[in-house]
Amino acid sequence: MKELSKPIPIVDLKAQYETIKEEVNAAIQQVLQHGQFILGPEVKVFEEEIAAYCGTQYAVGVASGTDALRLALLACGIGSGDEVITTPFTFVATAETIIQCGATPVFVDISPRTYNIDPRKIEEKISTRTKAILPVHLYGQAADIEPIMQLAREHNLKVIEDAAQALGAEYKGKKVGSIGDAGCLSFFPSKSLGAYGDGGMVVTSDTKIAETVDLLRKHGAKTSYYYDLIGFNSRLDTLQAAILSVKLKHLNNWTELRQSKAALYHQLLSKIDGIEPHFVEQFGRPSFNYYTIRVKDSKLNRDILREYLSSSTIQTIIYYPLSLHLQEAYKYLGFKQGDFPESEQAQKEVLSLPMYPEISTAQIQHVVSRIREFVGNS
Ligand SMILES: *Cc1c(COP(=O)(O)O)cnc(C)c1O
C-alpha cells in the first residue's frame, strides 16, 4: 500500500490544513483586510466561542498556554512565599510559571494509570503556605478533580487546571478547564486545537479572575497608558484567533475521530504482552491529544522499541523522559531520586504513538503490527 510506504508522523498538521484550507485562507484574508492585528474583533468572537464550548462565563485570550498559567496564577493571588501543589510529571511550563510568580511548586506523585496527580497524596502536602492546587490533565485525560475540589474547599485553596493538552476532554460530563477556579488552554500547533503559531487562553466563571487576566495581558492598563497593575504583553493574535475560530467548528468531529482511533489502538494493543494501552478512567471522556502506551520495563525496553519504530519511519515521542523533580534547573528544590516513584517509573515506560484525526485505520494497524513484531522478537 502506497500510504504505508510514507512516514507516519506523531501529528500531521498539513493533512489537517488540506481539509480546511479554503476556510482558513478566507479567515486570514479578512484580518489582513481590516488590519486590527492586536485584540481585533476576531479575538472577542473566539473568546465567546471558547467560553460557550467550555461552559464558563469568560475566556481571555493570551499569547501562549504558558502565559495562561502564569496570568491565571497571578490573578488567583499567587505570589512570593506561597506554595502551589502540582505534579512533577508534566510539561515544564506547569512548574516554571509557579516559580516565576515567586511561589514554590510542591510536587505530589501521580496515579500510575492516568499519569495525573494522585488526589490521595495531596492532603499530607498541604501546609500553612499552600495557596493553590494545579492539576494537569495529561494527554487529554482528566485528572480526578472532584476530590481535589473537595480538598481545596476544605482548605480554602484555589484550583487552577492545566488543560493545555485536554481541550474537549470531559470529567463526569463537564469540560475540563471549567471545574476549577480557572482553566488554562494552549493552542500550540500540536495541541488538539492548534494555532499556526503560539496562543493560549484562560477560561473561568470568576469575574475578578477574568478581569485581572485581561488587565495583565495588556500591561495592566484598563485605559491605554494608565496602569492599574504591573502587567505583561501577552495577547492572543487576531490572526491566530481567526484561524482558531475556523478550527473550533471542527473540534467535536476531530475529537470523535481521535476517540475512535484510540479505541482501535486499544483493541489491537491489548493483546500484546508487555504493552499497556492508554488507560481510560470511568469518570472521564479523554480527548486523546496524545495516545500514550506503557511499555513495561520488566519485559521490554521502551527506548529500543522507539528506535525500532523509527527505523520503520514511525514517529513516536516520550512525554516526558525526565520528571521535573530530577531536572537540573529544579535541583534547588531539594528533591532526589526515589521521591516520586510512580513518576520515575512512568518516565521509563511511556511512549506516545502517532495520533491525529486524519490517521487511517491502515496506518494504525501498521504501527501496531510493528510493535507486535518487536515484542515477538524480544
Ligand atoms: C503545551 C503545554 C503547556 C504550555 O503551552 P504553550 O502554549 O506551549 O506555552 C503547559 N502545560 C502543558 C501540560 C502543556 O502540554
The ligand as a Tripos MOL2 file, in Angstrom:
@<TRIPOS>MOLECULE
LIG
   15    15     1     0     0
SMALL
NO_CHARGES

@<TRIPOS>ATOM
      1 C1          1.7720   22.7220   25.9480 C.3       1 LIG1
      2 C2          1.6570   22.7440   27.4190 C.ar      1 LIG1
      3 C3          1.7890   23.9210   28.1670 C.ar      1 LIG1
      4 C4          2.2520   25.2210   27.5920 C.3       1 LIG1
      5 O1          1.5930   25.6590   26.4720 O.3       1 LIG1
      6 P1          2.3490   26.5990   25.3960 P.3       1 LIG1
      7 O2          1.2230   27.0880   24.5630 O.co2     1 LIG1
      8 O3          3.3230   25.7450   24.6490 O.co2     1 LIG1
      9 O4          3.0140   27.6900   26.1450 O.co2     1 LIG1
     10 C5          1.5700   23.8630   29.5240 C.ar      1 LIG1
     11 N1          1.2520   22.7060   30.1410 N.ar      1 LIG1
     12 C6          1.1390   21.5540   29.4570 C.ar      1 LIG1
     13 C7          0.7770   20.3100   30.2040 C.3       1 LIG1
     14 C8          1.3600   21.5230   28.0900 C.ar      1 LIG1
     15 O5          1.2750   20.3680   27.4190 O.3       1 LIG1
@<TRIPOS>BOND
     1     1     2 1
     2     2     3 ar
     3     2    14 ar
     4     3     4 1
     5     3    10 ar
     6     4     5 1
     7     5     6 1
     8     6     7 2
     9     6     8 1
    10     6     9 1
    11    10    11 ar
    12    11    12 ar
    13    12    13 1
    14    12    14 ar
    15    14    15 1
@<TRIPOS>SUBSTRUCTURE
     1 LIG1         1 GROUP 0 **** ****
